[in-house]
């Protein structure tokens, strides 16, 4: 599966910027893979959060995951 975290083009990025983008891309992949019918959306959030925390300690990210609608 290939996905993109955004439509951002990094031209000559610093190493820290490149690593942060790769982590965001991998977190998105983990999130999508965690989406399962019948499972709470929080499972996907936790999967992405855990990946970010395991790859880069202290990396800041937005804690708003949005809203889920359904039963």
PDB file of N, CA, C and O in Angstrom:
ATOM      1  N   UNK A   1       0.839  -1.171   0.000  1.00  0.00           N
ATOM      2  CA  UNK A   1       0.000   0.000   0.000  1.00  0.00           C
ATOM      3  C   UNK A   1       0.884   1.234   0.000  1.00  0.00           C
ATOM      4  O   UNK A   1       1.849   1.321   0.759  1.00  0.00           O
ATOM      5  N   UNK A   2       0.558   2.155  -0.830  1.00  0.00           N
ATOM      6  CA  UNK A   2       1.314   3.403  -0.908  1.00  0.00           C
ATOM      7  C   UNK A   2       0.353   4.556  -0.675  1.00  0.00           C
ATOM      8  O   UNK A   2      -0.707   4.625  -1.297  1.00  0.00           O
ATOM      9  N   UNK A   3       0.719   5.443   0.203  1.00  0.00           N
ATOM     10  CA  UNK A   3      -0.116   6.605   0.459  1.00  0.00           C
ATOM     11  C   UNK A   3       0.778   7.796   0.746  1.00  0.00           C
ATOM     12  O   UNK A   3       1.985   7.657   0.945  1.00  0.00           O
ATOM     13  N   UNK A   4       0.176   8.944   0.763  1.00  0.00           N
ATOM     14  CA  UNK A   4       0.922  10.168   1.047  1.00  0.00           C
ATOM     15  C   UNK A   4       0.263  10.893   2.210  1.00  0.00           C
ATOM     16  O   UNK A   4      -0.963  10.949   2.305  1.00  0.00           O
ATOM     17  N   UNK A   5       1.081  11.446   3.091  1.00  0.00           N
ATOM     18  CA  UNK A   5       0.546  12.201   4.212  1.00  0.00           C
ATOM     19  C   UNK A   5       0.024  13.556   3.748  1.00  0.00           C
ATOM     20  O   UNK A   5      -0.858  14.132   4.384  1.00  0.00           O
ATOM     21  N   UNK A   6       0.550  14.053   2.671  1.00  0.00           N
ATOM     22  CA  UNK A   6       0.107  15.348   2.152  1.00  0.00           C
ATOM     23  C   UNK A   6       0.622  15.508   0.724  1.00  0.00           C
ATOM     24  O   UNK A   6       1.321  14.642   0.198  1.00  0.00           O
ATOM     25  N   UNK A   7       0.272  16.606   0.128  1.00  0.00           N
ATOM     26  CA  UNK A   7       0.799  16.915  -1.198  1.00  0.00           C
ATOM     27  C   UNK A   7       1.929  17.918  -1.053  1.00  0.00           C
ATOM     28  O   UNK A   7       1.966  18.925  -1.760  1.00  0.00           O
ATOM     29  N   UNK A   8       2.833  17.652  -0.155  1.00  0.00           N
ATOM     30  CA  UNK A   8       3.938  18.545   0.134  1.00  0.00           C
ATOM     31  C   UNK A   8       5.161  18.108  -0.658  1.00  0.00           C
ATOM     32  O   UNK A   8       5.501  16.925  -0.697  1.00  0.00           O
ATOM     33  N   UNK A   9       5.807  19.060  -1.279  1.00  0.00           N
ATOM     34  CA  UNK A   9       7.040  18.803  -1.996  1.00  0.00           C
ATOM     35  C   UNK A   9       8.167  19.432  -1.198  1.00  0.00           C
ATOM     36  O   UNK A   9       8.193  20.647  -0.998  1.00  0.00           O
ATOM     37  N   UNK A  10       9.088  18.614  -0.747  1.00  0.00           N
ATOM     38  CA  UNK A  10      10.222  19.113   0.022  1.00  0.00           C
ATOM     39  C   UNK A  10      11.427  19.209  -0.911  1.00  0.00           C
ATOM     40  O   UNK A  10      11.895  18.195  -1.430  1.00  0.00           O
ATOM     41  N   UNK A  11      11.919  20.400  -1.119  1.00  0.00           N
ATOM     42  CA  UNK A  11      13.073  20.621  -1.978  1.00  0.00           C
ATOM     43  C   UNK A  11      14.293  20.847  -1.090  1.00  0.00           C
ATOM     44  O   UNK A  11      14.338  21.789  -0.298  1.00  0.00           O
ATOM     45  N   UNK A  12      15.263  19.979  -1.236  1.00  0.00           N
ATOM     46  CA  UNK A  12      16.470  20.028  -0.404  1.00  0.00           C
ATOM     47  C   UNK A  12      16.130  20.126   1.086  1.00  0.00           C
ATOM     48  O   UNK A  12      16.571  21.056   1.761  1.00  0.00           O
ATOM     49  N   UNK A  13      15.356  19.182   1.593  1.00  0.00           N
ATOM     50  CA  UNK A  13      14.963  19.269   3.006  1.00  0.00           C
ATOM     51  C   UNK A  13      16.138  18.970   3.927  1.00  0.00           C
ATOM     52  O   UNK A  13      17.071  18.250   3.573  1.00  0.00           O
ATOM     53  N   UNK A  14      16.059  19.539   5.102  1.00  0.00           N
ATOM     54  CA  UNK A  14      17.018  19.177   6.136  1.00  0.00           C
ATOM     55  C   UNK A  14      16.699  17.746   6.554  1.00  0.00           C
ATOM     56  O   UNK A  14      15.580  17.272   6.365  1.00  0.00           O
ATOM     57  N   UNK A  15      17.675  17.072   7.116  1.00  0.00           N
ATOM     58  CA  UNK A  15      17.481  15.670   7.511  1.00  0.00           C
ATOM     59  C   UNK A  15      16.332  15.532   8.511  1.00  0.00           C
ATOM     60  O   UNK A  15      15.560  14.577   8.431  1.00  0.00           O
ATOM     61  N   UNK A  16      16.212  16.456   9.433  1.00  0.00           N
ATOM     62  CA  UNK A  16      15.137  16.415  10.423  1.00  0.00           C
ATOM     63  C   UNK A  16      13.766  16.528   9.747  1.00  0.00           C
ATOM     64  O   UNK A  16      12.821  15.847  10.146  1.00  0.00           O
ATOM     65  N   UNK A  17      13.655  17.381   8.730  1.00  0.00           N
ATOM     66  CA  UNK A  17      12.399  17.532   7.995  1.00  0.00           C
ATOM     67  C   UNK A  17      12.064  16.256   7.220  1.00  0.00           C
ATOM     68  O   UNK A  17      10.912  15.822   7.198  1.00  0.00           O
ATOM     69  N   UNK A  18      13.057  15.669   6.597  1.00  0.00           N
ATOM     70  CA  UNK A  18      12.838  14.436   5.837  1.00  0.00           C
ATOM     71  C   UNK A  18      12.375  13.321   6.761  1.00  0.00           C
ATOM     72  O   UNK A  18      11.445  12.585   6.428  1.00  0.00           O
ATOM     73  N   UNK A  19      13.013  13.189   7.917  1.00  0.00           N
ATOM     74  CA  UNK A  19      12.625  12.149   8.868  1.00  0.00           C
ATOM     75  C   UNK A  19      11.204  12.365   9.379  1.00  0.00           C
ATOM     76  O   UNK A  19      10.433  11.412   9.489  1.00  0.00           O
ATOM     77  N   UNK A  20      10.854  13.608   9.690  1.00  0.00           N
ATOM     78  CA  UNK A  20       9.505  13.902  10.188  1.00  0.00           C
ATOM     79  C   UNK A  20       8.460  13.560   9.132  1.00  0.00           C
ATOM     80  O   UNK A  20       7.405  13.016   9.460  1.00  0.00           O
ATOM     81  N   UNK A  21       8.740  13.871   7.877  1.00  0.00           N
ATOM     82  CA  UNK A  21       7.795  13.547   6.808  1.00  0.00           C
ATOM     83  C   UNK A  21       7.647  12.038   6.655  1.00  0.00           C
ATOM     84  O   UNK A  21       6.533  11.542   6.486  1.00  0.00           O
ATOM     85  N   UNK A  22       8.739  11.310   6.711  1.00  0.00           N
ATOM     86  CA  UNK A  22       8.677   9.850   6.576  1.00  0.00           C
ATOM     87  C   UNK A  22       7.905   9.232   7.740  1.00  0.00           C
ATOM     88  O   UNK A  22       7.149   8.279   7.546  1.00  0.00           O
ATOM     89  N   UNK A  23       8.088   9.758   8.928  1.00  0.00           N
ATOM     90  CA  UNK A  23       7.332   9.259  10.082  1.00  0.00           C
ATOM     91  C   UNK A  23       5.849   9.534   9.895  1.00  0.00           C
ATOM     92  O   UNK A  23       5.020   8.668  10.175  1.00  0.00           O
ATOM     93  N   UNK A  24       5.501  10.734   9.424  1.00  0.00           N
ATOM     94  CA  UNK A  24       4.094  11.067   9.183  1.00  0.00           C
ATOM     95  C   UNK A  24       3.494  10.144   8.133  1.00  0.00           C
ATOM     96  O   UNK A  24       2.351   9.709   8.277  1.00  0.00           O
ATOM     97  N   UNK A  25       4.233   9.844   7.096  1.00  0.00           N
ATOM     98  CA  UNK A  25       3.761   8.948   6.045  1.00  0.00           C
ATOM     99  C   UNK A  25       3.554   7.534   6.594  1.00  0.00           C
ATOM    100  O   UNK A  25       2.543   6.897   6.297  1.00  0.00           O
ATOM    101  N   UNK A  26       4.492   7.048   7.380  1.00  0.00           N
ATOM    102  CA  UNK A  26       4.363   5.722   7.978  1.00  0.00           C
ATOM    103  C   UNK A  26       3.210   5.677   8.986  1.00  0.00           C
ATOM    104  O   UNK A  26       2.516   4.665   9.090  1.00  0.00           O
ATOM    105  N   UNK A  27       3.006   6.772   9.728  1.00  0.00           N
ATOM    106  CA  UNK A  27       1.896   6.835  10.686  1.00  0.00           C
ATOM    107  C   UNK A  27       0.563   6.770   9.955  1.00  0.00           C
ATOM    108  O   UNK A  27      -0.374   6.124  10.426  1.00  0.00           O
ATOM    109  N   UNK A  28       0.472   7.430   8.813  1.00  0.00           N
ATOM    110  CA  UNK A  28      -0.749   7.364   8.021  1.00  0.00           C
ATOM    111  C   UNK A  28      -1.011   5.939   7.551  1.00  0.00           C
ATOM    112  O   UNK A  28      -2.148   5.469   7.598  1.00  0.00           O
ATOM    113  N   UNK A  29       0.028   5.252   7.101  1.00  0.00           N
ATOM    114  CA  UNK A  29      -0.130   3.853   6.688  1.00  0.00           C
ATOM    115  C   UNK A  29      -0.607   2.983   7.855  1.00  0.00           C
ATOM    116  O   UNK A  29      -1.494   2.147   7.685  1.00  0.00           O
ATOM    117  N   UNK A  30      -0.015   3.181   9.042  1.00  0.00           N
ATOM    118  CA  UNK A  30      -0.422   2.412  10.224  1.00  0.00           C
ATOM    119  C   UNK A  30      -1.876   2.707  10.576  1.00  0.00           C
ATOM    120  O   UNK A  30      -2.627   1.803  10.944  1.00  0.00           O
ATOM    121  N   UNK A  31      -2.265   3.960  10.464  1.00  0.00           N
ATOM    122  CA  UNK A  31      -3.631   4.351  10.768  1.00  0.00           C
ATOM    123  C   UNK A  31      -4.609   3.670   9.813  1.00  0.00           C
ATOM    124  O   UNK A  31      -5.611   3.103  10.249  1.00  0.00           O
ATOM    125  N   UNK A  32      -4.327   3.722   8.540  1.00  0.00           N
ATOM    126  CA  UNK A  32      -5.231   3.125   7.539  1.00  0.00           C
ATOM    127  C   UNK A  32      -5.334   1.615   7.738  1.00  0.00           C
ATOM    128  O   UNK A  32      -6.424   1.050   7.646  1.00  0.00           O
ATOM    129  N   UNK A  33      -4.213   0.965   8.006  1.00  0.00           N
ATOM    130  CA  UNK A  33      -4.228  -0.483   8.222  1.00  0.00           C
ATOM    131  C   UNK A  33      -5.006  -0.871   9.478  1.00  0.00           C
ATOM    132  O   UNK A  33      -5.503  -1.992   9.585  1.00  0.00           O
ATOM    133  N   UNK A  34      -5.109   0.063  10.429  1.00  0.00           N
ATOM    134  CA  UNK A  34      -5.806  -0.215  11.679  1.00  0.00           C
ATOM    135  C   UNK A  34      -7.308   0.002  11.597  1.00  0.00           C
ATOM    136  O   UNK A  34      -8.036  -0.374  12.515  1.00  0.00           O
ATOM    137  N   UNK A  35      -7.779   0.598  10.520  1.00  0.00           N
ATOM    138  CA  UNK A  35      -9.210   0.822  10.361  1.00  0.00           C
ATOM    139  C   UNK A  35      -9.900  -0.494  10.039  1.00  0.00           C
ATOM    140  O   UNK A  35      -9.683  -1.072   8.974  1.00  0.00           O
ATOM    141  N   UNK A  36     -10.717  -0.957  10.945  1.00  0.00           N
ATOM    142  CA  UNK A  36     -11.418  -2.228  10.786  1.00  0.00           C
ATOM    143  C   UNK A  36     -12.894  -2.034  11.119  1.00  0.00           C
ATOM    144  O   UNK A  36     -13.247  -1.310  12.050  1.00  0.00           O
ATOM    145  N   UNK A  37     -13.728  -2.679  10.358  1.00  0.00           N
ATOM    146  CA  UNK A  37     -15.169  -2.622  10.613  1.00  0.00           C
ATOM    147  C   UNK A  37     -15.442  -3.182  12.006  1.00  0.00           C
ATOM    148  O   UNK A  37     -14.976  -4.268  12.352  1.00  0.00           O
ATOM    149  N   UNK A  38     -16.196  -2.437  12.794  1.00  0.00           N
ATOM    150  CA  UNK A  38     -16.564  -2.881  14.133  1.00  0.00           C
ATOM    151  C   UNK A  38     -15.592  -2.460  15.222  1.00  0.00           C
ATOM    152  O   UNK A  38     -15.895  -2.602  16.406  1.00  0.00           O
ATOM    153  N   UNK A  39     -14.423  -1.941  14.840  1.00  0.00           N
ATOM    154  CA  UNK A  39     -13.447  -1.495  15.835  1.00  0.00           C
ATOM    155  C   UNK A  39     -13.597   0.000  16.062  1.00  0.00           C
ATOM    156  O   UNK A  39     -13.920   0.740  15.133  1.00  0.00           O
ATOM    157  N   UNK A  40     -13.367   0.448  17.280  1.00  0.00           N
ATOM    158  CA  UNK A  40     -13.462   1.889  17.531  1.00  0.00           C
ATOM    159  C   UNK A  40     -12.376   2.654  16.765  1.00  0.00           C
ATOM    160  O   UNK A  40     -11.267   2.153  16.577  1.00  0.00           O
ATOM    161  N   UNK A  41     -12.705   3.855  16.334  1.00  0.00           N
ATOM    162  CA  UNK A  41     -11.758   4.688  15.598  1.00  0.00           C
ATOM    163  C   UNK A  41     -10.536   5.002  16.454  1.00  0.00           C
ATOM    164  O   UNK A  41      -9.457   5.280  15.932  1.00  0.00           O
ATOM    165  N   UNK A  42     -10.714   4.955  17.760  1.00  0.00           N
ATOM    166  CA  UNK A  42      -9.586   5.239  18.652  1.00  0.00           C
ATOM    167  C   UNK A  42      -8.465   4.216  18.482  1.00  0.00           C
ATOM    168  O   UNK A  42      -7.308   4.530  18.762  1.00  0.00           O
ATOM    169  N   UNK A  43      -8.780   2.993  18.026  1.00  0.00           N
ATOM    170  CA  UNK A  43      -7.736   1.997  17.773  1.00  0.00           C
ATOM    171  C   UNK A  43      -6.778   2.481  16.693  1.00  0.00           C
ATOM    172  O   UNK A  43      -5.567   2.290  16.800  1.00  0.00           O
ATOM    173  N   UNK A  44      -7.317   3.104  15.656  1.00  0.00           N
ATOM    174  CA  UNK A  44      -6.482   3.628  14.574  1.00  0.00           C
ATOM    175  C   UNK A  44      -5.635   4.792  15.079  1.00  0.00           C
ATOM    176  O   UNK A  44      -4.456   4.900  14.742  1.00  0.00           O
ATOM    177  N   UNK A  45      -6.236   5.661  15.886  1.00  0.00           N
ATOM    178  CA  UNK A  45      -5.502   6.790  16.466  1.00  0.00           C
ATOM    179  C   UNK A  45      -4.338   6.286  17.316  1.00  0.00           C
ATOM    180  O   UNK A  45      -3.221   6.794  17.215  1.00  0.00           O
ATOM    181  N   UNK A  46      -4.604   5.296  18.146  1.00  0.00           N
ATOM    182  CA  UNK A  46      -3.566   4.759  19.036  1.00  0.00           C
ATOM    183  C   UNK A  46      -2.445   4.111  18.215  1.00  0.00           C
ATOM    184  O   UNK A  46      -1.272   4.249  18.563  1.00  0.00           O
ATOM    185  N   UNK A  47      -2.786   3.415  17.144  1.00  0.00           N
ATOM    186  CA  UNK A  47      -1.769   2.790  16.298  1.00  0.00           C
ATOM    187  C   UNK A  47      -0.843   3.842  15.696  1.00  0.00           C
ATOM    188  O   UNK A  47       0.376   3.673  15.697  1.00  0.00           O
ATOM    189  N   UNK A  48      -1.415   4.922  15.186  1.00  0.00           N
ATOM    190  CA  UNK A  48      -0.603   5.990  14.601  1.00  0.00           C
ATOM    191  C   UNK A  48       0.232   6.690  15.676  1.00  0.00           C
ATOM    192  O   UNK A  48       1.414   6.965  15.469  1.00  0.00           O
ATOM    193  N   UNK A  49      -0.381   6.972  16.811  1.00  0.00           N
ATOM    194  CA  UNK A  49       0.316   7.642  17.911  1.00  0.00           C
ATOM    195  C   UNK A  49       1.480   6.791  18.414  1.00  0.00           C
ATOM    196  O   UNK A  49       2.570   7.309  18.660  1.00  0.00           O
ATOM    197  N   UNK A  50       1.252   5.494  18.567  1.00  0.00           N
ATOM    198  CA  UNK A  50       2.314   4.603  19.045  1.00  0.00           C
ATOM    199  C   UNK A  50       3.470   4.533  18.056  1.00  0.00           C
ATOM    200  O   UNK A  50       4.633   4.497  18.459  1.00  0.00           O
ATOM    201  N   UNK A  51       3.159   4.513  16.773  1.00  0.00           N
ATOM    202  CA  UNK A  51       4.228   4.487  15.772  1.00  0.00           C
ATOM    203  C   UNK A  51       5.064   5.761  15.862  1.00  0.00           C
ATOM    204  O   UNK A  51       6.294   5.701  15.846  1.00  0.00           O
ATOM    205  N   UNK A  52       4.402   6.907  15.957  1.00  0.00           N
ATOM    206  CA  UNK A  52       5.130   8.179  16.051  1.00  0.00           C
ATOM    207  C   UNK A  52       6.009   8.191  17.299  1.00  0.00           C
ATOM    208  O   UNK A  52       7.187   8.541  17.231  1.00  0.00           O
ATOM    209  N   UNK A  53       5.437   7.808  18.430  1.00  0.00           N
ATOM    210  CA  UNK A  53       6.189   7.815  19.687  1.00  0.00           C
ATOM    211  C   UNK A  53       7.367   6.850  19.661  1.00  0.00           C
ATOM    212  O   UNK A  53       8.411   7.131  20.250  1.00  0.00           O
ATOM    213  N   UNK A  54       7.208   5.712  18.982  1.00  0.00           N
ATOM    214  CA  UNK A  54       8.299   4.729  18.939  1.00  0.00           C
ATOM    215  C   UNK A  54       9.418   5.140  17.993  1.00  0.00           C
ATOM    216  O   UNK A  54      10.568   4.743  18.184  1.00  0.00           O
ATOM    217  N   UNK A  55       9.096   5.925  16.983  1.00  0.00           N
ATOM    218  CA  UNK A  55      10.097   6.312  15.984  1.00  0.00           C
ATOM    219  C   UNK A  55      10.882   7.568  16.354  1.00  0.00           C
ATOM    220  O   UNK A  55      12.052   7.700  15.994  1.00  0.00           O
ATOM    221  N   UNK A  56      10.243   8.482  17.066  1.00  0.00           N
ATOM    222  CA  UNK A  56      10.914   9.753  17.370  1.00  0.00           C
ATOM    223  C   UNK A  56      10.390  10.294  18.681  1.00  0.00           C
ATOM    224  O   UNK A  56       9.300  10.864  18.729  1.00  0.00           O
ATOM    225  N   UNK A  57      11.143  10.125  19.729  1.00  0.00           N
ATOM    226  CA  UNK A  57      10.734  10.629  21.035  1.00  0.00           C
ATOM    227  C   UNK A  57      10.691  12.154  21.008  1.00  0.00           C
ATOM    228  O   UNK A  57      11.621  12.805  20.531  1.00  0.00           O
ATOM    229  N   UNK A  58       9.614  12.706  21.521  1.00  0.00           N
ATOM    230  CA  UNK A  58       9.487  14.146  21.613  1.00  0.00           C
ATOM    231  C   UNK A  58       8.951  14.818  20.357  1.00  0.00           C
ATOM    232  O   UNK A  58       8.791  16.039  20.337  1.00  0.00           O
ATOM    233  N   UNK A  59       8.671  14.052  19.312  1.00  0.00           N
ATOM    234  CA  UNK A  59       8.099  14.640  18.100  1.00  0.00           C
ATOM    235  C   UNK A  59       6.691  15.110  18.412  1.00  0.00           C
ATOM    236  O   UNK A  59       5.885  14.346  18.944  1.00  0.00           O
ATOM    237  N   UNK A  60       6.392  16.340  18.091  1.00  0.00           N
ATOM    238  CA  UNK A  60       5.084  16.904  18.410  1.00  0.00           C
ATOM    239  C   UNK A  60       4.117  16.660  17.262  1.00  0.00           C
ATOM    240  O   UNK A  60       4.489  16.732  16.090  1.00  0.00           O
ATOM    241  N   UNK A  61       2.888  16.376  17.611  1.00  0.00           N
ATOM    242  CA  UNK A  61       1.847  16.165  16.613  1.00  0.00           C
ATOM    243  C   UNK A  61       0.537  16.675  17.172  1.00  0.00           C
ATOM    244  O   UNK A  61       0.381  16.832  18.383  1.00  0.00           O
ATOM    245  N   UNK A  62      -0.385  16.926  16.295  1.00  0.00           N
ATOM    246  CA  UNK A  62      -1.690  17.479  16.693  1.00  0.00           C
ATOM    247  C   UNK A  62      -2.516  16.357  17.308  1.00  0.00           C
ATOM    248  O   UNK A  62      -2.582  15.261  16.752  1.00  0.00           O
ATOM    249  N   UNK A  63      -3.136  16.616  18.433  1.00  0.00           N
ATOM    250  CA  UNK A  63      -3.884  15.570  19.132  1.00  0.00           C
ATOM    251  C   UNK A  63      -5.345  15.482  18.689  1.00  0.00           C
ATOM    252  O   UNK A  63      -6.067  14.605  19.163  1.00  0.00           O
ATOM    253  N   UNK A  64      -5.801  16.360  17.799  1.00  0.00           N
ATOM    254  CA  UNK A  64      -7.183  16.292  17.310  1.00  0.00           C
ATOM    255  C   UNK A  64      -7.253  15.319  16.151  1.00  0.00           C
ATOM    256  O   UNK A  64      -6.629  15.528  15.111  1.00  0.00           O
ATOM    257  N   UNK A  65      -8.007  14.265  16.334  1.00  0.00           N
ATOM    258  CA  UNK A  65      -8.122  13.215  15.323  1.00  0.00           C
ATOM    259  C   UNK A  65      -9.351  13.405  14.437  1.00  0.00           C
ATOM    260  O   UNK A  65      -9.554  12.652  13.485  1.00  0.00           O
ATOM    261  N   UNK A  66     -10.149  14.385  14.740  1.00  0.00           N
ATOM    262  CA  UNK A  66     -11.347  14.614  13.950  1.00  0.00           C
ATOM    263  C   UNK A  66     -12.551  13.943  14.597  1.00  0.00           C
ATOM    264  O   UNK A  66     -12.576  13.720  15.808  1.00  0.00           O
ATOM    265  N   UNK A  67     -13.549  13.626  13.775  1.00  0.00           N
ATOM    266  CA  UNK A  67     -14.791  13.090  14.288  1.00  0.00           C
ATOM    267  C   UNK A  67     -15.186  11.835  13.524  1.00  0.00           C
ATOM    268  O   UNK A  67     -14.971  11.735  12.316  1.00  0.00           O
ATOM    269  N   UNK A  68     -15.762  10.889  14.234  1.00  0.00           N
ATOM    270  CA  UNK A  68     -16.294   9.678  13.610  1.00  0.00           C
ATOM    271  C   UNK A  68     -17.809   9.689  13.714  1.00  0.00           C
ATOM    272  O   UNK A  68     -18.372  10.055  14.745  1.00  0.00           O
ATOM    273  N   UNK A  69     -18.451   9.287  12.645  1.00  0.00           N
ATOM    274  CA  UNK A  69     -19.907   9.238  12.636  1.00  0.00           C
ATOM    275  C   UNK A  69     -20.321   7.805  12.339  1.00  0.00           C
ATOM    276  O   UNK A  69     -19.774   7.175  11.435  1.00  0.00           O
ATOM    277  N   UNK A  70     -21.253   7.303  13.071  1.00  0.00           N
ATOM    278  CA  UNK A  70     -21.755   5.950  12.850  1.00  0.00           C
ATOM    279  C   UNK A  70     -21.992   5.245  14.159  1.00  0.00           C
ATOM    280  O   UNK A  70     -21.808   5.805  15.239  1.00  0.00           O
ATOM    281  N   UNK A  71     -22.404   3.999  14.035  1.00  0.00           N
ATOM    282  CA  UNK A  71     -22.696   3.246  15.251  1.00  0.00           C
ATOM    283  C   UNK A  71     -21.629   2.238  15.545  1.00  0.00           C
ATOM    284  O   UNK A  71     -21.719   1.515  16.537  1.00  0.00           O
TER     285      UNK A  71
END
